Amino acid sequence: MDKAIVVKNVKKKYKLYSGTRERILDIIVPGRFGEEFYALSGIDFKADMGEVIGFVGINGSGKSTLSNIIAGIVPESSGTVSTNGQVALIAVSAGLKNDLTGRDNIELKLLMLGLSKDEIKELEPEIIEFAELEKFIDQPVKSYSSGMKSRLGFAISVSVDPDILVIDEALSVGDKAFAEKCLDKMKEFKQDGKTMIFVSHSIGQMKRFCDKILWLEFGKVKEYGAVQEVMPKYEAFLDYWKKISKAKREEYKQNVINNKEKTFDIPIPEVVQEQEKSIETIEERAISRMGIINQEECFIYNTPNDLNVFKSAHPYKKSVYYIKRKITYNDEIFYLLSNQPSAKSDVIGWMKAKDVKTRQHTTIDEDNKTFIIIGTGKGFNRPWGSEKNYIYNTLNKYKNNEFHVIKTDRVGKTLWYYGLLDDKKVWIHENDLKD
């Protein structure tokens, strides 16, 4: 099979300076000032014609740098990149001039790609329609939202029918409907045998769309292979990375950079309470539910096998808690309540199941999407929140504002969306948002 992309021993070196003076001195006396930093170090991989390659890795791993090098936007410091056909890069705001209108940007970008005035005139209506910018196409791009810029950039790039498409987080902004529209277009390209590089933090999109995964780790290739082989390892790593300390992360990073064979294992430990180890008659299993304490008088216990040690549950009412453990003891069910989604973090205590109203709690996806706030409802510090969980007791002042979602959960039968509002992390109910 013909190769669409061949990357051989590619390195990208930058210089880091402490200030303008050091930068100027390095021009006068080259090599004496500034610290060398390798954004990429010895990257090798090949992509066959018609393959979709997903780039994954935590922030700072070199995904965008490698994408820009393949697209010809940034030159490599050493090594070689060979591409078979025309390459188009799609990234948020890539190549767009803020002071020009959307229409002017279409003409400028297509002229730069070698199209004639007549060809541009023929393509323009199709691009505007795809981007869904009819009312805004003659407004300056600097007045566009990030989602509008992404739509325009995507529409222009796919209109030129490239052989290789490089998509760098272009679907991370904008509404869900447009993201689906873009994915449908990408499916058409895939069916036509075109090659694609897909960079996204969305695990769901990666699994759904890619053939292979290139896992980058601090500028180096960690793994490269089929989606079903690489993604489970990467997901386990992400879970591990979120849990370790800043110092451990830095140690891990230095081990990778310095080519040390032994880094950290990636354990996925089962959380077990010390108290539970002594309860021999308990049947236990991990669950994912959320609970709210019933209004009648009830109690919180230190452990299910000693009901003589308890406290009133009254101060904990009007709040929703995470339930991370379930225990059956002497034929009675107990739940372990916590303020955090962990059985070891901010634990409230054990309660009898009959005293807690619960809902199944499931993560649907971690896809990026954007909604408009209707202005109704409230914002909470957890899905299915209650009175004590308000972050915003009204969303009215945010009416018609964009809400950028990074996670979607279902509690019971309803969806909850998680994102930032005024730099605060907040959960909003599906009925309080619109596409």
Phi and psi in degrees as a GROMACS rama.xvg file:
@    title "Ramachandran Plot"
@    xaxis  label "Phi"
@    yaxis  label "Psi"
@TYPE xy
-64.7925  146.408  ASP-2
-91.0743  130.611  LYS-3
-86.9893  -36.6372  ALA-4
-136.6  131.193  ILE-5
-129.075  116.815  VAL-6
-113.087  120.401  VAL-7
-121.515  116.165  LYS-8
47.1177  45.0315  ASN-9
-78.6079  131.027  VAL-10
-125.801  146.566  LYS-11
-132.989  116.334  LYS-12
-110.968  136.346  LYS-13
-122.113  161.79  TYR-14
-108.791  131.365  LYS-15
-104.148  126.508  LEU-16
-116.297  148.971  TYR-17
-78.7509  -15.038  SER-18
179.216  179.34  GLY-19
-61.9396  -39.3952  THR-20
-59.5324  -44.8276  ARG-21
-65.5258  -36.1821  GLU-22
-63.4281  -43.6217  ARG-23
-66.0407  -42.7449  ILE-24
-62.3232  -33.6358  LEU-25
-69.4453  -27.7434  ASP-26
-71.4234  -39.8988  ILE-27
-71.2302  -45.5042  ILE-28
-122.496  83.6702  VAL-29
-57.4951  139.376  PRO-30
86.6292  -7.26762  GLY-31
-93.5504  -20.9873  ARG-32
-129.453  154.951  PHE-33
88.4006  151.597  GLY-34
-103.507  130.094  GLU-35
-74.3552  136.161  GLU-36
-133.871  126.507  PHE-37
-98.7701  107.608  TYR-38
-72.4554  -30.7935  ALA-39
-134.222  142.847  LEU-40
-142.116  99.5275  SER-41
70.1003  51.3812  GLY-42
-84.785  127.175  ILE-43
-129.67  127.757  ASP-44
-168.727  160.073  PHE-45
-130.765  143.912  LYS-46
-123.333  129.905  ALA-47
-78.6648  161.313  ASP-48
-57.968  131.886  MET-49
85.3925  -0.79867  GLY-50
-84.1583  150.396  GLU-51
-111.606  115.294  VAL-52
-106.17  122.735  ILE-53
-94.5414  131.497  GLY-54
-98.2041  122.352  PHE-55
-124.896  162.506  VAL-56
152.531  152.06  GLY-57
-67.1395  167.118  ILE-58
-56.2982  135.04  ASN-59
91.3845  8.19498  GLY-60
-86.7531  -12.8059  SER-61
105.791  12.5584  GLY-62
-62.5804  -50.4861  LYS-63
-68.8838  -35.8177  SER-64
-60.7465  -47.2906  THR-65
-65.4469  -39.2634  LEU-66
-60.2848  -45.1038  SER-67
-65.8881  -34.2624  ASN-68
-68.4071  -44.6185  ILE-69
-61.9818  -37.6033  ILE-70
-77.7141  -6.92961  ALA-71
81.5752  13.1173  GLY-72
-81.0212  -37.9857  ILE-73
-122.604  134.712  VAL-74
-81.3785  146.6  PRO-75
-75.1156  152.153  GLU-76
-77.8827  -35.7099  SER-77
-157.543  168.608  SER-78
89.0883  -176.993  GLY-79
-134.897  148.616  THR-80
-129.202  121.417  VAL-81
-115.041  129.641  SER-82
-124.869  141.003  THR-83
-104.162  86.3345  ASN-84
120.877  -178.99  GLY-85
-75.3671  136.704  GLN-86
-112.658  135.436  VAL-87
-124.168  133.323  ALA-88
-100.425  131.097  LEU-89
-118.063  113.339  ILE-90
-143.301  160.193  ALA-91
-58.6534  120.542  VAL-92
68.0158  6.93762  SER-93
-60.3297  121.261  ALA-94
76.8222  3.5898  GLY-95
-90.9444  138.79  LEU-96
-99.3709  119.056  LYS-97
-61.3106  -33.8534  ASN-98
-80.4437  -12.7641  ASP-99
-92.3642  158.158  LEU-100
-75.2637  169.811  THR-101
-60.0739  -41.8537  GLY-102
-63.9276  -43.4615  ARG-103
-62.8069  -36.2463  ASP-104
-66.7938  -37.1775  ASN-105
-60.131  -49.254  ILE-106
-63.4761  -44.279  GLU-107
-62.7901  -47.4708  LEU-108
-66.3334  -39.4702  LYS-109
-71.915  -33.6878  LEU-110
-62.1309  -42.1273  LEU-111
-64.2963  -26.6277  MET-112
-86.8728  1.34138  LEU-113
94.387  11.5045  GLY-114
-82.7807  150.808  LEU-115
-83.1087  167.837  SER-116
-59.2774  -40.6745  LYS-117
-66.2897  -41.6094  ASP-118
-63.7316  -40.1988  GLU-119
-65.0191  -42.3226  ILE-120
-61.7815  -34.8137  LYS-121
-72.8322  -37.4593  GLU-122
-81.4672  -25.9653  LEU-123
-54.5548  -49.3939  GLU-124
-60.3398  -37.6896  PRO-125
-64.7006  -40.9182  GLU-126
-65.9117  -45.2701  ILE-127
-63.4533  -40.4281  ILE-128
-65.9863  -44.0919  GLU-129
-63.5472  -40.6581  PHE-130
-74.5082  -12.5384  ALA-131
57.1828  46.5236  GLU-132
-121.911  26.113  LEU-133
-50.5536  -47.3084  GLU-134
-75.11  -19.4066  LYS-135
-112.396  -0.532205  PHE-136
-63.5247  -25.0483  ILE-137
-101.492  16.1653  ASP-138
-97.8318  152.514  GLN-139
-60.7478  140.909  PRO-140
-61.5782  -27.5505  VAL-141
-63.9084  -17.6055  LYS-142
-90.1116  -3.10395  SER-143
-78.9728  151.175  TYR-144
-75.873  166.967  SER-145
-61.7587  -34.2264  SER-146
-66.3923  -39.7989  GLY-147
-65.7549  -41.4821  MET-148
-61.7532  -42.8121  LYS-149
-63.4447  -41.3419  SER-150
-62.5039  -43.1745  ARG-151
-65.4607  -45.5179  LEU-152
-61.0692  -42.5077  GLY-153
-64.0046  -45.9529  PHE-154
-62.0438  -41.1963  ALA-155
-64.9401  -46.6453  ILE-156
-65.0135  -42.215  SER-157
-74.6186  -20.6336  VAL-158
-68.4286  -25.2085  SER-159
-85.978  1.04416  VAL-160
54.27  60.0373  ASP-161
-72.3949  162.019  PRO-162
-81.153  -33.5604  ASP-163
-128.1  126.522  ILE-164
-112.403  125.182  LEU-165
-110.98  114.008  VAL-166
-113.546  108.749  ILE-167
-110.383  95.6941  ASP-168
56.5718  22.8558  GLU-169
-71.4482  -19.347  ALA-170
-100.496  8.99585  LEU-171
-83.2814  -11.5407  SER-172
-123.688  163.574  VAL-173
94.3537  174.729  GLY-174
-84.3353  164.673  ASP-175
-63.2679  -38.9639  LYS-176
-61.5069  -41.4273  ALA-177
-70.7075  -36.2507  PHE-178
-59.7462  -41.5894  ALA-179
-64.636  -38.279  GLU-180
-62.1267  -42.3001  LYS-181
-65.3237  -42.7728  CYS-182
-62.8676  -37.2269  LEU-183
-63.2044  -40.693  ASP-184
-64.8361  -40.261  LYS-185
-65.4755  -33.6659  MET-186
-64.1691  -39.4457  LYS-187
-59.8301  -45.561  GLU-188
-60.4885  -41.1855  PHE-189
-63.7964  -42.4881  LYS-190
-65.1881  -28.333  GLN-191
-81.4344  1.3561  ASP-192
83.1876  18.0899  GLY-193
-83.403  153.286  LYS-194
-98.2524  141.62  THR-195
-135.349  141.358  MET-196
-106.429  126.119  ILE-197
-123.224  114.006  PHE-198
-108.197  121.808  VAL-199
-160.054  149.998  SER-200
-88.428  -0.78234  HIS-201
-85.232  106.652  SER-202
-61.4184  -39.2126  ILE-203
-61.4278  -45.4634  GLY-204
-64.2462  -39.211  GLN-205
-60.6654  -49.6165  MET-206
-63.6425  -36.0004  LYS-207
-74.8111  -30.0038  ARG-208
-117.217  -30.0282  PHE-209
-88.1361  154.151  CYS-210
-93.6682  -41.5389  ASP-211
-133.245  159.945  LYS-212
-125.082  129.538  ILE-213
-104.575  111.59  LEU-214
-94.7908  111.605  TRP-215
-98.3389  141.116  LEU-216
-138.739  104.304  GLU-217
50.8535  49.2391  PHE-218
85.1122  4.48508  GLY-219
-126.865  159.226  LYS-220
-82.1652  117.86  VAL-221
-82.7556  -51.3851  LYS-222
-152.241  153.674  GLU-223
-144.161  121.556  TYR-224
178.856  -166.352  GLY-225
-62.3585  149.536  ALA-226
-54.4411  -46.9542  VAL-227
-67.5002  -17.4776  GLN-228
-91.9583  -40.0117  GLU-229
-88.7007  -41.2253  VAL-230
-61.6475  -40.2292  MET-231
-59.8063  -37.0798  PRO-232
-68.5754  -40.5824  LYS-233
-67.1512  -40.5286  TYR-234
-62.9286  -39.7514  GLU-235
-64.4627  -39.0734  ALA-236
-63.8799  -43.3261  PHE-237
-59.9324  -42.2641  LEU-238
-61.963  -42.0707  ASP-239
-64.9113  -44.3177  TYR-240
-62.5547  -37.4892  TRP-241
-66.596  -25.6538  LYS-242
-91.4818  -24.4984  LYS-243
-83.3159  161.56  ILE-244
-75.2441  167.389  SER-245
-61.4407  -39.3144  LYS-246
-64.5815  -41.4973  ALA-247
-65.7775  -37.3863  LYS-248
-62.3051  -43.9323  ARG-249
-64.8759  -39.9916  GLU-250
-62.822  -43.3235  GLU-251
-59.4777  -46.7992  TYR-252
-57.8517  -45.9539  LYS-253
-66.0435  -35.4611  GLN-254
-61.7071  -41.1785  ASN-255
-66.1582  -48.666  VAL-256
-62.7248  -38.2628  ILE-257
-89.1064  10.9487  ASN-258
59.1929  33.6545  ASN-259
-78.2511  130.363  LYS-260
-65.4024  -41.4406  GLU-261
-88.3512  110.85  LYS-262
-108.572  -144.401  THR-263
-95.997  146.686  PHE-264
-68.3874  161.777  ASP-265
-115.03  81.2266  ILE-266
-76.837  149.485  PRO-267
-122.771  78.7867  ILE-268
-73.5195  149.032  PRO-269
-85.8221  129.117  GLU-270
-76.6608  124.449  VAL-271
-130.576  126.2  VAL-272
-72.675  140.83  GLN-273
-58.2697  -38.5419  GLU-274
-62.9426  -33.091  GLN-275
-69.5784  -25.1632  GLU-276
-64.9775  -25.8283  LYS-277
-89.6993  -3.58616  SER-278
-97.4068  93.856  ILE-279
-72.2943  -26.7638  GLU-280
-91.4511  10.8867  THR-281
-91.6742  132.948  ILE-282
-99.7234  124.658  GLU-283
-130.226  145.674  GLU-284
-153.155  146.641  ARG-285
-76.7334  137.539  ALA-286
-132.903  167.977  ILE-287
-127.752  97.8938  SER-288
-139.053  168.826  ARG-289
-126.994  150.344  MET-290
-140.879  153.848  GLY-291
-130.621  137.074  ILE-292
-73.1448  134.813  ILE-293
-64.8653  159.605  ASN-294
-78.3463  -23.3829  GLN-295
-70.5239  165.433  GLU-296
-63.074  130.953  GLU-297
-155.715  177.003  CYS-298
-135.78  158.327  PHE-299
-113.039  130.9  ILE-300
-110.813  150.324  TYR-301
-68.8369  -37.4025  ASN-302
-155.236  145.526  THR-303
-65.8299  -21.4477  PRO-304
-94.159  12.0307  ASN-305
-145.843  87.9616  ASP-306
-82.9297  4.22782  LEU-307
-83.3838  -13.5515  ASN-308
-107.887  107.417  VAL-309
-152.492  169.979  PHE-310
-142.581  160.41  LYS-311
-68.4182  141.728  SER-312
-85.9356  -2.92425  ALA-313
-55.7198  -44.7909  HIS-314
-64.6459  -14.6152  PRO-315
-101.792  3.64041  TYR-316
-76.1659  166.541  LYS-317
65.4914  27.2692  LYS-318
-142.744  151.545  SER-319
-102.254  141.017  VAL-320
-125.332  157.366  TYR-321
-83.6641  136.293  TYR-322
-110.112  111.53  ILE-323
-112.105  -10.532  LYS-324
-136.23  146.007  ARG-325
-130.195  132.33  LYS-326
-132.334  137.439  ILE-327
-106.06  116.948  THR-328
-130.862  121.385  TYR-329
51.4202  45.8562  ASN-330
66.6822  14.1531  ASP-331
-120.099  137.394  GLU-332
-90.1158  136.399  ILE-333
-125.648  146.291  PHE-334
-115.487  143.504  TYR-335
-96.4989  118.843  LEU-336
-97.1777  141.725  LEU-337
-143.565  150.41  SER-338
-79.2601  -12.3183  ASN-339
-122.17  157.408  GLN-340
-75.9669  50.1893  PRO-341
-153.603  143.115  SER-342
-76.0034  -6.24379  ALA-343
-111.341  -4.51198  LYS-344
-109.133  121.427  SER-345
53.1729  51.2951  ASP-346
-71.6644  136.75  VAL-347
-88.2335  -46.5956  ILE-348
141.869  -175.004  GLY-349
-94.6113  141.746  TRP-350
-134.839  151.372  MET-351
-68.3567  139.258  LYS-352
-58.4991  -31.8845  ALA-353
-67.8829  -16.4762  LYS-354
-97.1284  4.64998  ASP-355
-130.584  126.697  VAL-356
-88.3773  126.486  LYS-357
-123.091  159.094  THR-358
-136.833  141.552  ARG-359
-63.6485  136.085  GLN-360
-120.137  118.886  HIS-361
-133.17  134.786  THR-362
-81.584  124.032  THR-363
-84.8382  -50.8264  ILE-364
-164.407  170.102  ASP-365
-120.306  33.9142  GLU-366
-76.0764  143.957  ASP-367
-81.6344  133.567  ASN-368
-153.38  163.725  LYS-369
-129.749  133.643  THR-370
-123.426  169.983  PHE-371
-106.626  132.503  ILE-372
-75.9815  126.073  ILE-373
-73.5024  -33.1231  ILE-374
110.217  -7.10149  GLY-375
-93.4413  169.403  THR-376
76.2015  -166.867  GLY-377
-134.859  167.696  LYS-378
-112.093  136.673  GLY-379
-122.723  162.55  PHE-380
-89.2909  2.46168  ASN-381
-159.045  156.28  ARG-382
-66.552  151.614  PRO-383
56.2465  42.4049  TRP-384
-70.9102  172.054  GLY-385
-133.512  -167.927  SER-386
-54.9771  -41.1857  GLU-387
-79.2152  -5.29891  LYS-388
-102.597  9.22354  ASN-389
-65.4222  133.858  TYR-390
-101.52  -40.4278  ILE-391
-126.986  119.873  TYR-392
-81.3976  -3.61694  ASN-393
-154.131  145.008  THR-394
-106.012  11.0057  LEU-395
-59.0427  -40.3222  ASN-396
-71.8318  -11.1006  LYS-397
-101.422  11.724  TYR-398
-54.4219  130.585  LYS-399
73.2971  5.17015  ASN-400
-78.3731  153.403  ASN-401
-77.7827  144.01  GLU-402
-125.737  111.074  PHE-403
-87.9696  115.667  HIS-404
-95.6884  136.074  VAL-405
-116.826  -7.29591  ILE-406
-156.682  142.812  LYS-407
-125.729  124.761  THR-408
-119.849  155.954  ASP-409
-116.592  129.481  ARG-410
-118.737  117.652  VAL-411
66.2548  -118.915  GLY-412
-111.366  5.57282  LYS-413
-112.888  151.055  THR-414
-93.5947  144.25  LEU-415
-127.839  137.953  TRP-416
-113.714  136.891  TYR-417
-114.948  129.903  TYR-418
-168.962  -166.855  GLY-419
-103.329  137.877  LEU-420
-139.823  114.823  LEU-421
56.0919  40.6319  ASP-422
64.8427  14.9076  ASP-423
-110.845  138.392  LYS-424
-78.3844  129.945  LYS-425
-146.743  147.139  VAL-426
-103.36  134.358  TRP-427
-128.701  136.765  ILE-428
-69.9206  148.514  HIS-429
-59.8525  -30.8066  GLU-430
-71.6014  -12.809  ASN-431
-100.426  10.2945  ASP-432
-131.654  156.572  LEU-433
-139.41  156.435  LYS-434
